[in-house]
Amino acid sequence: MILRVTLVFFLSCFGIQAVFSQEITAVSADSLASSWRDNQLAAELKYTKKPLHITGSVDRVSSAGDRYYVALDAAGTFLGIQVFLNPDSLADAAELQKGQRVTMYCENFADNITFECHNGSVLK
């Protein structure tokens, strides 16, 4: 499913209004991983460099160096899908529990040894 989000920015110093529209693709963690296994090229064209709403079950909240992430279970993967968090969403992520169903916003999904996505936040 694709959601259309319209962002309106007011540039008050110039009195200019600009409207930017960006599509957000909603997908389950299982479907995302399955798409990658079945046809990596098609999955890359569909999901990389795009904002996503990924829904899945929390496997863990952890860190890699100084960056925190939420790992979502994804069938057929060893480490799941790691959603690296935007610093502004650390408090929301700290409340998550293993097994909890959650939808995460993230950008720039990639297969870099593990499935990862960046600038993530917990949607409420």
C-alpha positions as CSV (number, residue, x, y, z in Angstrom):
1,M,0.0,0.0,0.0
2,I,1.3,3.5,-0.8
3,L,0.3,6.5,1.3
4,R,0.7,10.0,0.0
5,V,1.9,12.5,2.5
6,T,1.9,16.2,1.7
7,L,4.3,18.5,3.7
8,V,3.7,22.2,3.7
9,F,6.6,24.5,4.5
10,F,6.3,28.2,5.1
11,L,9.3,30.2,4.4
12,S,8.2,33.2,6.5
13,C,11.2,35.4,5.8
14,F,10.3,35.4,2.1
15,G,6.5,35.0,2.4
16,I,6.7,31.9,0.2
17,Q,4.7,28.7,0.6
18,A,6.1,25.5,-0.9
19,V,4.3,22.2,-1.0
20,F,6.3,18.9,-1.3
21,S,4.5,15.6,-1.8
22,Q,6.2,12.3,-1.0
23,E,4.9,8.8,-1.2
24,I,5.3,6.5,1.8
25,T,5.2,2.7,1.1
26,A,3.5,0.6,3.8
27,V,4.9,-3.0,4.1
28,S,5.2,-5.7,6.7
29,A,8.6,-6.8,7.8
30,D,7.9,-10.3,6.6
31,S,6.8,-9.1,3.1
32,L,9.8,-6.8,2.8
33,A,12.2,-9.7,3.6
34,S,10.3,-12.1,1.3
35,S,10.4,-9.6,-1.6
36,W,14.2,-9.4,-1.2
37,R,14.6,-13.2,-1.2
38,D,12.3,-13.7,-4.2
39,N,13.7,-10.9,-6.5
40,Q,16.3,-8.6,-5.1
41,L,16.3,-6.2,-8.1
42,A,12.5,-5.7,-8.0
43,A,12.7,-5.2,-4.2
44,E,15.5,-2.6,-4.5
45,L,13.5,-0.7,-7.1
46,K,10.4,-0.7,-5.0
47,Y,11.8,0.0,-1.5
48,T,15.3,1.6,-1.5
49,K,15.7,5.3,-1.2
50,K,12.1,5.7,-0.3
51,P,10.3,6.4,3.0
52,L,8.6,3.3,4.5
53,H,6.1,2.4,7.2
54,I,7.3,-1.1,8.2
55,T,5.0,-3.1,10.5
56,G,6.3,-6.1,12.5
57,S,7.0,-7.6,15.9
58,V,9.9,-6.1,18.0
59,D,12.7,-8.6,18.4
60,R,15.0,-6.3,20.3
61,V,16.0,-2.7,20.9
62,S,19.8,-2.4,20.8
63,S,22.7,-0.4,19.6
64,A,25.5,-0.6,17.1
65,G,28.2,1.7,18.4
66,D,26.5,4.9,19.3
67,R,23.4,4.3,17.1
68,Y,20.3,2.7,18.5
69,Y,17.9,0.6,16.5
70,V,14.8,-1.5,16.8
71,A,15.0,-4.9,15.2
72,L,11.8,-6.2,13.7
73,D,11.3,-10.0,13.2
74,A,11.2,-10.9,9.6
75,A,10.7,-14.4,8.4
76,G,13.7,-16.0,6.8
77,T,16.2,-13.5,8.1
78,F,18.9,-14.1,10.8
79,L,18.9,-10.6,12.4
80,G,15.5,-9.2,11.2
81,I,15.2,-5.7,9.9
82,Q,17.1,-3.1,11.8
83,V,15.5,0.3,12.0
84,F,18.1,2.8,13.1
85,L,16.5,5.5,15.2
86,N,16.4,9.3,14.8
87,P,17.7,10.7,18.1
88,D,14.3,12.4,18.7
89,S,12.6,9.0,18.9
90,L,14.7,7.3,21.5
91,A,12.2,7.9,24.3
92,D,9.4,6.2,22.3
93,A,11.6,3.3,21.4
94,A,12.7,2.8,25.0
95,E,9.0,1.9,25.8
96,L,8.9,-1.0,23.3
97,Q,8.7,-4.6,24.5
98,K,9.9,-7.8,22.7
99,G,7.0,-9.3,20.7
100,Q,5.1,-6.0,20.6
101,R,3.5,-5.2,17.2
102,V,4.7,-1.8,16.0
103,T,4.8,0.3,12.8
104,M,8.1,2.2,12.2
105,Y,8.8,5.1,9.8
106,C,12.2,4.9,8.2
107,E,14.2,6.0,5.1
108,N,16.9,4.6,2.9
109,F,16.2,0.9,3.3
110,A,19.3,-1.2,2.2
111,D,20.8,-4.7,2.3
112,N,24.2,-4.0,3.9
113,I,25.0,-7.5,5.2
114,T,21.8,-7.0,7.3
115,F,18.6,-5.4,6.3
116,E,18.6,-1.9,7.7
117,C,16.7,1.4,7.4
118,H,17.6,4.8,8.8
119,N,16.2,7.9,10.4
120,G,13.6,5.7,12.0
121,S,10.8,6.6,14.4
122,V,8.0,4.8,16.2
123,L,4.6,5.7,14.8
124,K,1.8,6.0,17.4
